[in-house]
């Protein structure tokens, strides 16, 4: 009985907060509580939202939902910036996961009214998504460098091919980072040149075979394939992902 009274007290307290606020269950992202301001701004009552997922209100593909799923194993305070979240309004969402109540996520929504803030917000989203992609893409060349250096240590002979892998992969990381400063211009920055797609693919295959001698790869290229206008580094990343995910 006391627990129920305490719960009602906190619910009444949270209803007084002038910003939309919700509490969701961390394991399935279902609504546990929504305050009055959330019900007013988002046009949904507590009774209609009870035990349904936040994905029923916000798009499954939204930046908010994808980031909430990443918070399932975390504790602390996190700020998620979303462009158009609901009815053409932009929001920033502060997520709080207390250490002693880590089965729940408390979310406070702040509507962005100022046009300049909305523009800044969209840039944040681009950078957030970019760094997420970068962390994945940079991991591939770093893995190659690490494995090549380990093989060099074990080898008594100078291996020029392994040294070349380290050199080219280091240069590729540098080019990936150099592209960051152009991200929020929202223009296509790929350096398209006429390339032999066979050579690019052979480089990825050669590196994989060199670093893991247990892998068998059979090549069957069409010799009539013409030069293709592509960004060489971007294509290496594509082939790396395809090859690494297939072994």
C-alpha positions as CSV (number, residue, x, y, z in Angstrom):
1,X,0.0,0.0,0.0
2,X,2.8,2.4,0.9
3,X,4.5,1.6,-2.4
4,X,1.4,2.5,-4.3
5,X,1.1,5.8,-2.4
6,X,4.8,6.6,-3.2
7,X,4.2,5.8,-6.8
8,X,1.2,8.1,-7.0
9,X,3.2,10.9,-5.3
10,X,5.9,10.7,-7.9
11,X,3.5,10.5,-10.8
12,X,1.7,13.6,-9.5
13,X,5.1,15.3,-9.1
14,X,6.2,14.4,-12.7
15,X,2.9,15.8,-14.0
16,X,3.9,19.2,-12.7
17,X,7.0,19.3,-14.9
18,X,6.3,21.7,-17.8
19,X,8.1,19.6,-20.5
20,X,6.9,16.3,-22.0
21,X,8.3,13.4,-20.0
22,X,7.9,9.7,-20.3
23,X,9.3,6.6,-18.6
24,X,9.8,3.5,-20.7
25,X,10.8,0.0,-19.9
26,X,14.3,-0.6,-21.0
27,X,13.9,-4.2,-22.2
28,X,11.0,-3.7,-24.6
29,X,10.7,0.2,-24.9
30,X,7.1,0.0,-23.8
31,X,5.5,3.0,-22.1
32,X,5.4,2.9,-18.3
33,X,4.4,6.5,-17.6
34,X,3.7,9.7,-19.5
35,X,3.2,13.0,-17.8
36,X,0.4,15.5,-18.7
37,X,2.5,17.7,-20.9
38,X,3.5,14.8,-23.1
39,X,-0.2,13.8,-23.4
40,X,-1.0,17.4,-24.4
41,X,1.8,17.9,-26.9
42,X,1.7,14.5,-28.5
43,X,-2.1,14.0,-28.3
44,X,-2.0,10.6,-26.6
45,X,-3.4,9.7,-23.2
46,X,-1.8,7.6,-20.6
47,X,-4.5,4.9,-21.0
48,X,-3.9,4.6,-24.7
49,X,-0.1,4.4,-24.4
50,X,0.0,1.9,-21.5
51,X,2.1,-1.2,-22.4
52,X,2.6,-0.2,-26.1
53,X,6.0,0.5,-27.6
54,X,7.4,4.0,-28.3
55,X,7.8,2.7,-31.9
56,X,4.0,3.1,-32.2
57,X,4.4,6.8,-31.8
58,X,7.7,7.5,-33.4
59,X,9.0,5.9,-36.6
60,X,11.0,2.7,-36.2
61,X,13.7,4.1,-38.5
62,X,14.0,7.4,-36.4
63,X,17.3,8.3,-34.9
64,X,15.7,8.4,-31.5
65,X,14.5,4.7,-31.7
66,X,17.8,3.4,-33.0
67,X,19.7,5.2,-30.2
68,X,17.3,4.0,-27.5
69,X,18.1,0.4,-28.4
70,X,21.8,1.2,-27.9
71,X,21.1,2.4,-24.4
72,X,19.7,-0.9,-23.1
73,X,23.0,-1.8,-21.4
74,X,24.0,1.7,-20.2
75,X,23.5,3.8,-17.1
76,X,23.8,7.6,-17.0
77,X,22.5,10.7,-18.8
78,X,22.4,10.9,-22.6
79,X,21.3,13.6,-25.1
80,X,19.7,12.5,-28.4
81,X,19.0,15.1,-31.0
82,X,16.3,14.3,-33.5
83,X,15.3,16.4,-36.6
84,X,11.5,16.0,-37.3
85,X,10.3,13.8,-34.5
86,X,6.6,14.5,-34.4
87,X,4.2,16.6,-36.4
88,X,7.1,18.5,-38.1
89,X,8.5,19.6,-34.8
90,X,12.2,19.1,-33.9
91,X,13.1,17.8,-30.4
92,X,16.1,17.1,-28.3
93,X,15.6,14.2,-25.9
94,X,17.4,13.9,-22.6
95,X,17.5,10.3,-21.5
96,X,18.3,9.4,-17.9
97,X,19.0,5.9,-16.7
98,X,19.5,5.8,-12.9
99,X,21.9,3.2,-11.5
100,X,19.4,2.1,-8.9
101,X,16.5,1.9,-11.5
102,X,18.3,0.7,-14.5
103,X,15.3,-1.2,-15.9
104,X,13.7,2.1,-17.0
105,X,14.6,5.1,-19.2
106,X,13.3,8.5,-18.2
107,X,13.0,10.8,-21.2
108,X,12.5,14.5,-21.2
109,X,11.5,16.2,-24.6
110,X,12.5,19.7,-25.4
111,X,10.8,21.2,-28.5
112,X,13.2,23.3,-30.7
113,X,11.3,26.4,-31.8
114,X,14.1,28.5,-33.2
115,X,14.9,27.9,-36.9
116,X,18.6,28.3,-36.3
117,X,18.4,25.6,-33.6
118,X,16.7,23.3,-36.0
119,X,19.5,23.7,-38.5
120,X,22.1,23.2,-35.8
121,X,20.1,20.1,-34.7
122,X,20.2,18.5,-38.2
123,X,24.0,19.0,-38.3
124,X,24.2,17.2,-34.9
125,X,22.3,14.3,-36.4
126,X,24.6,14.1,-39.4
127,X,27.7,14.1,-37.2
128,X,26.2,11.5,-34.8
129,X,25.4,9.2,-37.7
130,X,28.7,9.9,-39.3
131,X,30.7,9.0,-36.3
132,X,28.7,5.8,-35.9
133,X,29.6,4.8,-39.5
134,X,33.2,5.9,-39.0
135,X,33.7,3.8,-36.0
136,X,32.6,0.8,-38.1
137,X,34.6,1.6,-41.2
138,X,37.8,2.5,-39.4
139,X,37.7,-0.8,-37.6
140,X,38.4,-2.7,-40.8
141,X,41.7,-1.1,-41.7
142,X,42.8,-1.0,-38.1
143,X,42.2,-4.7,-37.9
144,X,44.3,-5.2,-41.0
145,X,47.1,-3.1,-39.5
146,X,47.0,-5.0,-36.2
147,X,47.1,-8.4,-37.9
148,X,49.9,-7.4,-40.3
149,X,52.0,-6.0,-37.5
150,X,51.5,-9.2,-35.5
151,X,52.6,-11.3,-38.5
152,X,55.7,-9.2,-39.0
153,X,56.7,-9.7,-35.3
154,X,56.4,-13.5,-35.7
155,X,58.2,-13.5,-39.1
156,X,62.0,-13.5,-39.1
157,X,62.1,-12.2,-42.7
158,X,61.3,-8.8,-44.0
159,X,57.8,-9.0,-45.7
160,X,57.3,-6.1,-48.1
161,X,53.7,-7.1,-48.8
162,X,52.7,-6.8,-45.1
163,X,54.5,-3.5,-44.9
164,X,52.6,-2.3,-48.0
165,X,49.3,-3.3,-46.3
166,X,50.1,-1.3,-43.2
167,X,51.1,1.7,-45.3
168,X,48.0,1.7,-47.5
169,X,45.6,1.1,-44.7
170,X,47.1,3.9,-42.6
171,X,46.7,6.2,-45.6
172,X,43.1,5.1,-45.9
173,X,42.3,5.9,-42.3
174,X,43.8,9.4,-42.9
175,X,41.5,9.9,-45.9
176,X,38.4,8.8,-43.9
177,X,39.2,11.3,-41.1
178,X,39.9,14.1,-43.6
179,X,36.3,13.7,-45.0
180,X,34.8,14.5,-41.5
181,X,35.2,18.3,-41.9
182,X,33.0,18.3,-45.0
183,X,30.2,16.2,-43.6
184,X,27.7,18.9,-42.7
185,X,27.9,20.5,-46.2
186,X,25.5,17.7,-47.3
187,X,27.1,17.4,-50.7
188,X,28.6,14.3,-52.4
189,X,32.3,14.3,-51.6
190,X,33.3,11.0,-53.2
191,X,36.3,11.5,-55.4
192,X,35.1,9.6,-58.5
193,X,37.8,8.4,-60.9
194,X,38.0,5.8,-63.6
195,X,39.1,2.7,-61.8
196,X,39.7,-0.9,-62.6
197,X,37.2,-2.6,-60.2
198,X,39.1,-5.9,-60.5
199,X,42.2,-4.2,-59.0
200,X,40.2,-2.8,-56.1
201,X,38.6,-6.1,-55.4
202,X,41.9,-7.9,-55.7
203,X,43.4,-5.6,-53.1
204,X,40.7,-6.4,-50.6
205,X,41.0,-10.2,-51.4
206,X,44.8,-10.1,-51.3
207,X,44.8,-8.4,-47.9
208,X,42.3,-10.8,-46.4
209,X,44.2,-13.9,-47.7
210,X,47.5,-12.5,-46.6
211,X,46.2,-11.9,-43.0
212,X,44.4,-15.2,-42.7
213,X,46.0,-18.0,-44.6
214,X,43.1,-20.4,-43.7
215,X,40.7,-18.5,-45.9
216,X,40.2,-19.8,-49.5
217,X,38.9,-17.4,-52.0
218,X,38.3,-18.3,-55.7
219,X,38.4,-15.4,-58.2
220,X,36.3,-15.3,-61.3
221,X,36.4,-11.9,-62.9
222,X,34.9,-10.8,-66.2
223,X,37.9,-9.5,-68.2
224,X,35.6,-7.4,-70.5
225,X,34.4,-5.2,-67.6
226,X,35.3,-1.5,-68.5
227,X,36.8,1.1,-66.1
228,X,34.2,2.3,-63.6
229,X,33.9,5.8,-62.2
230,X,34.1,5.2,-58.4
231,X,35.7,6.4,-55.2
232,X,38.5,3.9,-54.6
233,X,38.5,4.2,-50.8
234,X,34.8,4.0,-50.6
235,X,34.8,0.8,-52.7
236,X,37.5,-0.8,-50.6
237,X,35.3,-0.2,-47.6
238,X,32.3,-1.8,-49.4
239,X,34.3,-4.9,-50.4
240,X,35.9,-5.1,-47.0
241,X,32.5,-5.2,-45.4
242,X,31.2,-7.8,-47.8
243,X,34.2,-10.1,-47.5
244,X,34.5,-9.8,-43.7
245,X,30.8,-10.5,-43.2
246,X,31.0,-13.6,-45.4
247,X,33.8,-15.4,-43.6
